[in-house]
Amino acid sequence: MTETVLLVDNERDITFPLGRTLEREGYDVAWVGTGRDVFGVVDESDVDCVILDATLPDMDGQDVCRALRESGYDGAIMLVTDRATELDAVVGLDSGADDYVSHPYGLAELLARLRAVLRRTRANPPAHARSPHVLQVDVDGRRAFAGGTEIPVTNKEFGVLAVLAAHRDKVVSRDRLMNEVWDENWYGSTKTLDVTVGRLRTKLEAAGLPERIVAVRGVGFRLEQIRALA
């Protein structure tokens, strides 16, 4: 499957050579010039890696990175910047970036870094390659497991899963999930909940779990176990 890379930089003449190189390497490439445009692309497309300039006209790249993670995006993020101090790198990585690249960079090095972060963030093997396990939710450690194998989940994904697991087989309203996981003062789109649930569904299936998150139209979601046919 062809992997998609989203370039985020308002100076397209700078990113154009990188985009052409990525296309020659076999990647699908998308481009946006502002931080706000990132979220629409990520919500509507399967983006495997976001290569994000730290200095954008509307938002700081670190804020974009943090917001992507908060919204449930768990693909790779590479933060590109001319801020080369150790503190800047630490702040960038703590904001959710997988790698921090300083200007000027060589295309060969950036491609190698891209391959490395994609290796780390590729999806788990499909469900048919795994044996079913029991879902375990460690609320104190904020970790989820399929048997003894940890399921990689983001902070928001864990929050949604924990609420649903605490009310297993019962419908949890969208409002309750938004209030408990995001907070009652969240003013963003509730579509972020659908994106988070979608990623959780993929991860539960990939882990070979018999649990599924079912949407109850107009109400919310329910975590239930698939019943075997007699």
C-alpha positions as CSV (number, residue, x, y, z in Angstrom):
1,M,0.0,0.0,0.0
2,T,1.3,3.4,-0.9
3,E,2.0,5.6,2.1
4,T,0.8,9.2,2.2
5,V,2.9,12.1,3.5
6,L,1.4,15.5,4.2
7,L,3.8,18.5,3.9
8,V,2.9,21.5,6.0
9,D,4.7,24.7,5.0
10,N,3.5,28.0,3.7
11,E,6.6,28.4,1.5
12,R,5.8,25.9,-1.2
13,D,8.9,26.8,-3.2
14,I,11.0,25.4,-0.4
15,T,8.9,22.2,0.0
16,F,8.5,21.6,-3.8
17,P,11.8,19.8,-4.2
18,L,11.0,17.6,-1.2
19,G,7.6,16.8,-2.5
20,R,9.0,15.8,-5.9
21,T,11.6,13.6,-4.2
22,L,9.0,11.9,-2.1
23,E,6.9,11.2,-5.2
24,R,9.9,9.7,-6.9
25,E,10.4,7.5,-3.9
26,G,6.8,6.2,-4.3
27,Y,4.9,8.2,-1.7
28,D,1.6,10.0,-2.2
29,V,2.2,13.6,-1.3
30,A,-0.3,16.2,-0.1
31,W,0.5,19.8,0.8
32,V,-1.1,22.6,2.9
33,G,0.2,26.0,3.9
34,T,-1.4,26.6,7.3
35,G,-1.8,24.7,10.5
36,R,-5.6,24.9,10.5
37,D,-5.7,23.1,7.1
38,V,-3.9,20.1,8.5
39,F,-6.8,18.9,10.5
40,G,-9.2,18.7,7.6
41,V,-6.8,16.6,5.6
42,V,-6.0,14.3,8.4
43,D,-9.7,13.8,9.3
44,E,-10.6,13.0,5.7
45,S,-7.6,11.1,4.5
46,D,-5.3,8.3,5.7
47,V,-2.1,10.3,6.3
48,D,0.8,8.1,7.4
49,C,3.2,11.0,8.2
50,V,2.9,14.7,8.7
51,I,6.1,16.7,7.9
52,L,5.4,19.9,9.7
53,D,7.3,23.2,9.6
54,A,7.5,24.7,13.1
55,T,6.9,28.3,11.8
56,L,3.5,28.7,10.1
57,P,1.6,31.9,9.4
58,D,-1.4,31.0,11.6
59,M,-0.1,28.6,14.3
60,D,3.1,27.5,15.9
61,G,4.1,24.0,14.6
62,Q,4.4,22.7,18.1
63,D,0.8,23.7,18.8
64,V,-0.3,21.9,15.6
65,C,1.6,18.8,16.7
66,R,0.0,18.9,20.2
67,A,-3.5,19.4,18.8
68,L,-3.0,16.5,16.3
69,R,-2.2,14.2,19.1
70,E,-5.1,15.5,21.2
71,S,-7.5,14.9,18.3
72,G,-6.4,11.2,18.1
73,Y,-3.9,11.3,15.2
74,D,-1.4,8.5,15.8
75,G,0.6,8.6,12.6
76,A,4.1,9.8,12.4
77,I,5.0,13.5,12.8
78,M,8.3,15.1,11.8
79,L,8.8,18.6,13.0
80,V,11.1,20.7,10.8
81,T,12.6,23.9,12.2
82,D,15.5,26.3,12.3
83,R,15.4,26.3,16.1
84,A,18.3,24.0,16.8
85,T,18.8,24.2,20.5
86,E,18.4,21.2,22.8
87,L,15.5,22.8,24.6
88,D,13.7,23.4,21.4
89,A,14.1,19.8,20.4
90,V,12.9,18.6,23.8
91,V,9.8,20.8,23.6
92,G,9.1,19.6,20.1
93,L,9.3,15.9,21.0
94,D,7.3,16.5,24.1
95,S,4.5,18.1,22.0
96,G,4.1,14.7,20.3
97,A,6.6,14.7,17.4
98,D,8.3,11.5,16.5
99,D,11.4,13.3,15.1
100,Y,12.8,16.8,15.1
101,V,14.7,17.9,12.0
102,S,16.8,21.1,11.8
103,H,17.4,23.3,8.8
104,P,19.3,22.9,6.7
105,Y,18.8,19.2,6.1
106,G,19.9,16.9,3.4
107,L,17.1,15.1,1.4
108,A,18.8,11.7,1.8
109,E,18.9,12.2,5.6
110,L,15.3,13.3,5.8
111,L,14.2,10.3,3.7
112,A,16.0,8.0,6.0
113,R,14.4,9.6,9.0
114,L,11.0,9.3,7.4
115,R,11.5,5.6,6.8
116,A,12.5,5.2,10.4
117,V,9.5,6.9,11.9
118,L,7.2,5.0,9.5
119,R,8.7,1.7,10.7
120,R,7.9,2.7,14.3
121,T,4.3,3.8,13.6
122,R,3.1,1.3,11.1
123,A,-0.1,-0.5,12.0
124,N,-0.1,-3.8,13.9
125,P,-0.6,-7.0,11.9
126,P,-4.3,-7.7,10.8
127,A,-6.7,-9.4,13.1
128,H,-6.6,-12.7,11.1
129,A,-2.9,-13.0,12.0
130,R,-3.5,-12.9,15.7
131,S,-5.3,-15.0,18.3
132,P,-8.2,-13.3,20.1
133,H,-7.4,-12.0,23.6
134,V,-9.3,-10.4,26.4
135,L,-9.2,-6.6,26.6
136,Q,-7.6,-5.3,29.7
137,V,-7.7,-1.6,30.7
138,D,-5.2,-0.4,33.3
139,V,-6.8,2.9,34.4
140,D,-4.0,3.8,36.8
141,G,-1.3,3.3,34.2
142,R,-3.5,4.5,31.4
143,R,-2.6,1.5,29.3
144,A,-4.6,-1.1,27.3
145,F,-3.7,-4.7,26.7
146,A,-4.8,-7.6,24.5
147,G,-3.8,-10.5,26.7
148,G,-0.2,-9.7,27.6
149,T,0.4,-7.5,24.6
150,E,0.1,-3.7,25.0
151,I,-2.2,-1.9,22.5
152,P,-0.6,1.4,21.5
153,V,-3.2,4.1,22.2
154,T,-3.0,7.9,22.5
155,N,-4.2,9.7,25.5
156,K,-7.6,10.5,24.1
157,E,-8.0,7.0,22.7
158,F,-7.4,5.6,26.1
159,G,-9.9,8.0,27.7
160,V,-12.6,6.9,25.3
161,L,-11.8,3.3,25.7
162,A,-11.7,3.5,29.5
163,V,-15.2,5.2,29.7
164,L,-16.7,2.6,27.3
165,A,-15.1,-0.3,29.1
166,A,-16.4,0.9,32.4
167,H,-19.9,0.8,30.9
168,R,-19.5,-2.3,28.8
169,D,-22.6,-3.4,26.9
170,K,-24.2,0.0,27.7
171,V,-24.6,3.0,25.5
172,V,-22.4,6.0,26.4
173,S,-23.7,9.2,25.0
174,R,-21.5,11.4,22.8
175,D,-21.9,14.3,25.2
176,R,-20.7,12.2,28.1
177,L,-17.6,11.0,26.2
178,M,-16.8,14.6,25.1
179,N,-17.2,15.9,28.6
180,E,-15.2,13.2,30.3
181,V,-12.4,12.8,27.8
182,W,-12.1,16.3,26.3
183,D,-13.8,18.4,29.0
184,E,-17.0,20.4,29.2
185,N,-15.3,23.5,27.8
186,W,-14.2,21.9,24.6
187,Y,-15.3,24.2,21.7
188,G,-13.9,22.2,18.8
189,S,-15.8,19.9,16.4
190,T,-17.3,16.7,17.9
191,K,-16.0,15.0,14.7
192,T,-12.8,14.5,16.7
193,L,-14.7,11.9,18.7
194,D,-15.6,10.0,15.6
195,V,-12.0,10.1,14.4
196,T,-10.8,8.8,17.8
197,V,-13.4,6.0,17.8
198,G,-12.4,5.1,14.3
199,R,-8.8,4.6,15.2
200,L,-9.7,2.7,18.3
201,R,-11.9,0.3,16.2
202,T,-8.9,-0.4,13.9
203,K,-6.6,-1.0,16.9
204,L,-9.0,-3.4,18.7
205,E,-9.5,-5.4,15.5
206,A,-5.7,-5.4,14.7
207,A,-5.1,-6.8,18.2
208,G,-7.5,-9.7,17.5
209,L,-9.9,-8.7,20.3
210,P,-13.5,-9.9,20.2
211,E,-14.7,-6.5,21.5
212,R,-16.1,-3.9,19.0
213,I,-17.2,-0.3,19.4
214,V,-20.7,0.0,18.0
215,A,-22.3,3.3,17.1
216,V,-25.9,3.8,18.3
217,R,-27.3,6.4,15.8
218,G,-28.1,9.7,17.3
219,V,-27.0,8.6,20.8
220,G,-23.5,7.5,21.3
221,F,-21.3,4.3,21.4
222,R,-21.3,0.9,23.1
223,L,-18.4,-1.5,23.7
224,E,-19.6,-5.0,23.2
225,Q,-18.2,-8.5,22.6
226,I,-18.9,-10.2,19.3
227,R,-21.1,-13.2,19.9
228,A,-20.1,-16.4,18.2
229,L,-22.8,-18.0,15.9
230,A,-24.2,-21.2,17.1
